Amino acid sequence: MDVSSIADATNNLIVYLATIIEIAHYTLVIYGVRNDWDVNKARKQLVATWLMSIACCYGGGMIISVCVGKPALTPLSNNQSVLMMTIVWWHIFYSPKDVIYNLLSWKPAMLVIVLGKEMIRTRKIIKGVKLGRGAFPDSLLICTILGMFGACGGGFVKNAATFVRKQWNHETVKCIHLATVTKLSLLFSLLYNLQLLGILPISFNTVVLLQLTVMFLISVADDGYGVSYIICHENTIMFHISSKVSSHETNSSRFADNIEKAMMDVKDLCEYAKKK
């Protein structure tokens, strides 16, 4: 089975599991909200925890809606979606003896949730890019940024709420930076735009597969690498390498240099074999 077939099958699977991966998205986002909340106050702050969960789950869609001239609350018009999010919110914050919250601390369960989350992230970036192209067809920059907001808008909303509560000073501003996932979302948003413009010589579904692979690996490994490659044509192989800057064990540039040296060694070996 070639890369194109795998990419097509992956995209079909994402479409088929749409409801399941949407639940995974709500679960991971609200789990993050719960981790940042004072547990002792949460039971007295039902409305606040619910509103923050909504803001983080739908924040990206709200930002994009405003940018393309739609009402900000458009993402909340799907009653089934809001009901699913509310059920997930209730179980993570208020299930008896925190059974659901504690279950999510179990790594195998979290790996499944993260995989589902990364599946839906591909859909969210694509949706942001396409909405952006509909409103701003001539702006590669705006369409790329909207794709990133589609994937990480909830995080921006959450961080904005955090900074509103803090006193702004030199130290606070120094803490502002883009997370690795946000940077990767920006990169893949650009790739989707380039593919739609006919500049990138690989299929749309191949970019989806590439994104899913890299984002999942980088999400689960704190001291490892996310590495994937695409054979564009017979003379070109495109590698994508990612790692967390928080780890002192990894270095993406060093890893890329080692891959380049290894590929050159393979080339020399093949040329030597031809001469013989």
N, C-alpha and C positions, 0 to 999 in steps of 0.2 A: 504494500500500500504506500503510495507516494504522499508527499507533504500536502498536496492539494486535496487529496481525498480525505486525509485526516482533518484538514482545516474545515472542509465542508461538513464532515460528520460532527465535528465539535460545534459548529454553528447551529446545526440542526438540533443537537442535544440541548443547547442553551435555550432555543425556542421552545422545545418540548417541555423543559423543566422550568418554564417561566414563573409559575406560582411558587414552586419550592425555593428557587433562588431569590425570589422577592422576600420570602420569609427569612431566608438566611441573611439578606441585607438588613432587614429590620432587627434581627437578633444581634448581629455584630455591632451595629450602630448603638442600639439601646444598651447593650452590655457595656459599651464604652461610656455612655452617659452615667450608668449606674456606678461604674468604677470611680467616677469623679464626684459622686454625690456623697454627702454626709448621711450614712445609713440610718443614724439615729433620728434624723429629721425627715427622711424620705416618706415615712408613713403619715406624717402630718402635712405633707406637701404634694398631695396627689395631683392637683391641677398644675403645679409648677413642673413636676417631673414629666407629666404628659405633654405639656407645651414644649418643653425642651426636647423631648423625644421627637415630637413632630418637626420641630425646627431642624434637628439634625438629620432626620430621615428624608425630609422633603426640601431641605435648604437649597440644594443644587438646582432642583427644578424651579423653585421660587425665583432664584437669582436669574436663571435663564429666561423665565417667563417675562420678568420685568425688562430684561435687555432686548427681547424681540417684540416688545409692545403688547404683551398679553397681561391679564390681571395676575398679580403676584400669587394669589391663592389657587390658580388653575390646577396645580398638582393635587390639591385636596378635593377636587371635584369627583374623584373616583371613590365612591362610598365603600366598595369592597376592599380596596387597598387600605383606606383609613381604618376600617374595622380590623383587618389583619394586623396592622401596626399596633392598634390598641390592645388586642389580645396578647401580642408578644410583649408589649410594654408591661401589662399587668402581671404576666407570669415572671418576667425578669425582676421586677421591682417588689412584687407582693405575693409570690407563690408561698405556700406554707413551708416554713422552715428553710426558705430560700433554696428549695430543691432544684429549681431550674437554673438559678444563678450558679449554684455549686456544680451542677452538671457541666456547665460551660467552662468551668475551670479544668475539666478533664481534657487533656490534650487531643486524644483521638476525635472527640466530639467537636472541639474547636477547629481542627483541621478540615472537617467536613463543612463547617459553617464558613470558614475562610474561602474554601474552594467555591462554594455557592456565591459568596459575596463578590469574588473576582469575576465569576461568570456574568453577574449582572452589571459589574462595572464596565464591561465591554459594551453592553447595551446603552448604558448611561452616557458614555463618551460619544458613541455614534449618534445618539439622539441629540445631544448638545451640538455636535458638529452640523448635523443636518438642519436643525432649527436655525443655527447661525447662518448657514449658507442660504437658507430661505429669506432671512432678513437682511443679511449683509453679503451678497454673493461675490463681491469684489474684494473682500477683506480676509486675507488668510490669517492675519493676526487675531481679529475678533473671533472668527470661527474656531481657531485653536484654543483660545482662552475659554470660550463657552463650552467646548468639549471637556476641558479640565474642570470647570465648574460643575458640569454634569456628573463627574465622577467624585469630586471632593468638596462640593459646595457645602454639604452639611458640616464638614470640618471647619470651613471658614466661618460659618455661623457660630459654631461652638466656641472657636477661638475668639471671635469678636465679642461674644457674651462674656468670656473670661476677662478680656482686656478692659471691658467697660467697668467691671467691678474693681479693677486694679488702678493704682495711682500711676500715671504715666511719668516715667523718668528715663534716664540714660540706661539703667539696667534692664528696665522693662522692654525698651525698644531693641536691645541687644538680643533678647530672647526670640524675636520674630524671625522665623526662617521657614522655608518650604520643606515639608517632610519628603522623604524619598518617594513615597507613594504619589504625592502630588507632582513631583518632578517627572516621574514616569508617566503619570496621566497626561501631563502636558506634552511629553514626547509622543505618546501614542495618538493623542489628539491631532498632532501635527502630521503623523504618518497617515491617519485616516483622510485628512484633508488633501495630502499629496496624492493619495490613491484615487480619490474622487476627481482630482484635477488631471489624472492620467500621467502624473510624473513618476510615481513609484511603480516599478515594474513587477509587482506581485499582486495577487488577488486580494480582495477585501477580506475574505474569510481567512486568508493566511495571516493578515495583520491581527485578526481576532485571536487566532491560535497563538501567535507570538506574544501578544499582550497577556493572554491568560496564563501562559507558561511562566513568563518573567514575573508578573505581579504575584502569582501564587508562591513562587519560590522565594521572592524577596520578603513576602509577608510572614513566612514561617521560619526563616533562617536568620538569626541575629548575627552569626559569625560565619556565614557561608556566602556563596555567590549564586546569583540567578543568571544562567547562561543559556542562550538559545541561538540558533542560526537558521538562515534561509538560503538555499541555493537559488540565486536570482536567475542566472543562466550559466552556461558552461565555463565562463571565465570569472565569475563573481560569486563570492560567498559573503553574506552579510551576517556579522556576529553582533549580538547585544549582550552586554555584561553589566550587571548591577550588583551593588553590595552596600551595606549600611556603613555610613561614615562613623557611626558610634562604636564600631568594632575596630580594635587596634590590630586584629589578625588579618584583615582583608584590605585589598587595594585594587580597585577595578583597572586602573591604568597599568599596574604591574602585571595583572592577569592577562590583559590584552596584549602586552608586549610578549609574554610567554607564548600565547596562542600564535602570534605572528611568527615568532622564531620557530615554533613547532611546524607551522604550515610551510615555512621556507625550507625546513629540513626535509619535509615530505616531498616538496618540489624537487630539491636537489637529488633525493633518492630516486625519484621517478625518472629524472633526466639521466642519471647515471645508468639506470637499468636500460634505458633506450639505447644508449651508446654501446652497451655490451651486446 
